[in-house]
Amino acid sequence: MQKRALIVGLGIAGMSAAIGLRRAGWTPVIVERAPGRRTGGYFINLMPDGMEAAAGLGLDHLHTRSPEAGSTWSLNRRGHRRPAPGWLDLPGHPTAMVRGDVEAALWHRIRPGGDDGIEVRFGTSPLEITERDSAVEVLLNDASTGRRSRETFDLVIGADGLRSTVRRLVFGPHERFMTTWNAMICAFPLPGQAPSFGAQDSLISARAGRAVWVFGLADRPPTALLTYCTKDIDAQFTGDRTERLRTVFGDMDHPAVRHVLDALPTTPDYLFDSVHQVKMERWSSGRVMLAGDAAWCLNLFSGMGTTAALRGGAELGRALEEHPDSLGAALATWEARLRPFITTHQRMARLKHQWFVPTNRFLGGVRTLAMHLAVNARRAATEERLLQAAAPVRGPADRAVAE
Ligand SMILES: Cc1cc2nc3c(=O)[nH]c(=O)nc-3n(C[C@H](O)[C@H](O)[C@H](O)COP(=O)(O)OP(=O)(O)OC[C@H]3O[C@@H](n4cnc5c(N)ncnc54)[C@H](O)[C@@H]3O)c2cc1C
């Protein structure tokens, strides 16, 4: 008989895990708290190993949006712009998209009638998770009907994000695992590019403790990210969100920043949240495991959460195929393969954080200097390439003269 797994959460981690499970011969069932599938979302870039993991999961319909034209500009205090290295200039040349593009490609595979055709129940969440000898019993709540039901599964996967219910029910309270970064973000799509910039340009306006980013994309308006440092996280969730952001960023008096702040009240699709990482000694306990942000949230500054979620699903399938008769061995193998990657990127996120938003003036200065050096190095490399391309090709006669 096929083994059944309950996956909590229809995000990138949940859908990737479903594909992995299906490959290993399991029957996954996904429950999602929201009443329907979400679309849209914020800018995401995928590093080459993320693109590889996407291909490995069979995501043939992944729509990508890396700008073909356009530049990245740093906006200074006096309102001037300067060329700057952008997110897509990172080593490895990431590929740009929005979160909804990855989710749409995963959904294309798992949707009923798709290649992996997986059962998905919307409006449904776990209320209790109890591990028995050879199965896990879950009390599920269907919010649309108010109906509660108990079902048993061979494995439960919490892929329900940063504030995971599965983690809280089985592993312990959020505070035990969520580290605080004293930072806030607000990410949302813009209705159009900021005035006087090219449609696919990206913009950065960074001061000590605050930054505004606009990410240019190939075939849709850009998305915006506001991020700032604060020690009082709780206070950020009180009062009006737009007013709060206007207070934090209001004195960054550049037309592009005003354009971003003016777009904020009109957008229905935004994420306003505090920044954390999730750190756990083990990602599984018996027949319950966590995946994606629920298990290891790298956070947005790492730029690797999607890659990790895709890899997590692919690696889970591989480990279950290798250990068909021992769930314990499969989960231990899965974790041993992923752990070094996650630890590295959790550490690197601290460094990348400074690039997104320098946390003090000194680090802001270091960041500005590093950006100048990077732009100059890039300019020199381009000039070198142009000179080489323009140099006449030497034939045998030239060589003879030279000798
Ligand atoms: C602003 C921002 C920018 C980012 N940029 C990048 C980037 O450039 N590159 C990159 O690789 N990564 C990036 N990331 C990280 C990346 O988006 C995530 O790591 C990735 O989407 C994995 O998410 P997940 O599936 O684990 O969780 P989520 O996306 O949070 O999905 C969890 C799902 O579970 C559902 N759920 C929650 N609770 C319950 C419940 N009790 N019952 C049922 N369902 C539930 C939710 O509704 C949701 O559908 C960024 C993140 C942010 C916030």
Ligand as a Chemical Component Dictionary entry (heavy atoms), coordinates in Angstrom:
data_LIG
# 
_chem_comp.id                   LIG 
_chem_comp.type                 NON-POLYMER 
_chem_comp.pdbx_formal_charge   0 
_chem_comp.three_letter_code    LIG 
# 
loop_
_chem_comp_atom.comp_id 
_chem_comp_atom.atom_id 
_chem_comp_atom.alt_atom_id 
_chem_comp_atom.type_symbol 
_chem_comp_atom.charge 
_chem_comp_atom.model_Cartn_x 
_chem_comp_atom.model_Cartn_y 
_chem_comp_atom.model_Cartn_z 
_chem_comp_atom.pdbx_ordinal 
LIG C1  C1  C 0 10.597 39.963 0.598  1  
LIG C2  C2  C 0 11.224 38.618 0.356  2  
LIG C3  C3  C 0 12.140 38.464 -0.657 3  
LIG C4  C4  C 0 12.716 37.217 -0.891 4  
LIG N1  N1  N 0 13.627 37.118 -1.887 5  
LIG C5  C5  C 0 14.175 35.926 -2.143 6  
LIG C6  C6  C 0 15.115 35.801 -3.201 7  
LIG O1  O1  O 0 15.463 36.765 -3.881 8  
LIG N2  N2  N 0 15.629 34.568 -3.454 9  
LIG C7  C7  C 0 15.270 33.475 -2.720 10 
LIG O2  O2  O 0 15.764 32.365 -3.016 11 
LIG N3  N3  N 0 14.392 33.560 -1.688 12 
LIG C8  C8  C 0 13.845 34.761 -1.382 13 
LIG N4  N4  N 0 12.961 34.871 -0.355 14 
LIG C9  C9  C 0 12.630 33.683 0.474  15 
LIG C10 C10 C 0 11.585 32.802 -0.171 16 
LIG O3  O3  O 0 10.491 33.561 -0.639 17 
LIG C11 C11 C 0 11.099 31.696 0.788  18 
LIG O4  O4  O 0 12.187 31.159 1.468  19 
LIG C12 C12 C 0 10.402 30.627 -0.025 20 
LIG O5  O5  O 0 9.280  31.193 -0.672 21 
LIG C13 C13 C 0 10.001 29.391 0.774  22 
LIG O6  O6  O 0 8.837  29.621 1.468  23 
LIG P1  P1  P 0 8.022  28.427 2.183  24 
LIG O7  O7  O 0 7.275  27.648 1.161  25 
LIG O8  O8  O 0 8.902  27.707 3.109  26 
LIG O9  O9  O 0 7.001  29.265 3.081  27 
LIG P2  P2  P 0 5.842  30.265 2.684  28 
LIG O10 O10 O 0 6.093  30.938 1.385  29 
LIG O11 O11 O 0 5.635  31.129 3.868  30 
LIG O12 O12 O 0 4.576  29.313 2.483  31 
LIG C14 C14 C 0 3.907  28.750 3.578  32 
LIG C15 C15 C 0 2.509  28.342 3.149  33 
LIG O13 O13 O 0 1.892  27.698 4.249  34 
LIG C16 C16 C 0 0.594  28.243 4.454  35 
LIG N5  N5  N 0 0.269  28.103 5.866  36 
LIG C17 C17 C 0 0.764  28.794 6.911  37 
LIG N6  N6  N 0 0.238  28.348 8.066  38 
LIG C18 C18 C 0 -0.607 27.341 7.741  39 
LIG C19 C19 C 0 -1.436 26.478 8.499  40 
LIG N7  N7  N 0 -1.510 26.580 9.834  41 
LIG N8  N8  N 0 -2.179 25.545 7.850  42 
LIG C20 C20 C 0 -2.120 25.433 6.490  43 
LIG N9  N9  N 0 -1.343 26.224 5.732  44 
LIG C21 C21 C 0 -0.583 27.163 6.347  45 
LIG C22 C22 C 0 0.714  29.689 4.002  46 
LIG O14 O14 O 0 -0.536 30.236 3.696  47 
LIG C23 C23 C 0 1.620  29.527 2.775  48 
LIG O15 O15 O 0 0.890  29.222 1.625  49 
LIG C24 C24 C 0 12.374 36.100 -0.082 50 
LIG C25 C25 C 0 11.455 36.259 0.946  51 
LIG C26 C26 C 0 10.885 37.501 1.181  52 
LIG C27 C27 C 0 9.902  37.652 2.311  53 
# 
loop_
_chem_comp_bond.comp_id 
_chem_comp_bond.atom_id_1 
_chem_comp_bond.atom_id_2 
_chem_comp_bond.value_order 
_chem_comp_bond.pdbx_ordinal 
LIG C1  C2  SING 1  
LIG C2  C3  SING 2  
LIG C2  C26 DOUB 3  
LIG C3  C4  DOUB 4  
LIG C4  N1  SING 5  
LIG C4  C24 SING 6  
LIG N1  C5  DOUB 7  
LIG C5  C6  SING 8  
LIG C5  C8  SING 9  
LIG C6  O1  DOUB 10 
LIG C6  N2  SING 11 
LIG N2  C7  SING 12 
LIG C7  O2  DOUB 13 
LIG C7  N3  SING 14 
LIG N3  C8  DOUB 15 
LIG C8  N4  SING 16 
LIG N4  C9  SING 17 
LIG N4  C24 SING 18 
LIG C9  C10 SING 19 
LIG C10 O3  SING 20 
LIG C10 C11 SING 21 
LIG C11 O4  SING 22 
LIG C11 C12 SING 23 
LIG C12 O5  SING 24 
LIG C12 C13 SING 25 
LIG C13 O6  SING 26 
LIG O6  P1  SING 27 
LIG P1  O7  DOUB 28 
LIG P1  O8  SING 29 
LIG P1  O9  SING 30 
LIG O9  P2  SING 31 
LIG P2  O10 DOUB 32 
LIG P2  O11 SING 33 
LIG P2  O12 SING 34 
LIG O12 C14 SING 35 
LIG C14 C15 SING 36 
LIG C15 O13 SING 37 
LIG C15 C23 SING 38 
LIG O13 C16 SING 39 
LIG C16 N5  SING 40 
LIG C16 C22 SING 41 
LIG N5  C17 SING 42 
LIG N5  C21 SING 43 
LIG C17 N6  DOUB 44 
LIG N6  C18 SING 45 
LIG C18 C19 SING 46 
LIG C18 C21 DOUB 47 
LIG C19 N7  SING 48 
LIG C19 N8  DOUB 49 
LIG N8  C20 SING 50 
LIG C20 N9  DOUB 51 
LIG N9  C21 SING 52 
LIG C22 O14 SING 53 
LIG C22 C23 SING 54 
LIG C23 O15 SING 55 
LIG C24 C25 DOUB 56 
LIG C25 C26 SING 57 
LIG C26 C27 SING 58 
# 
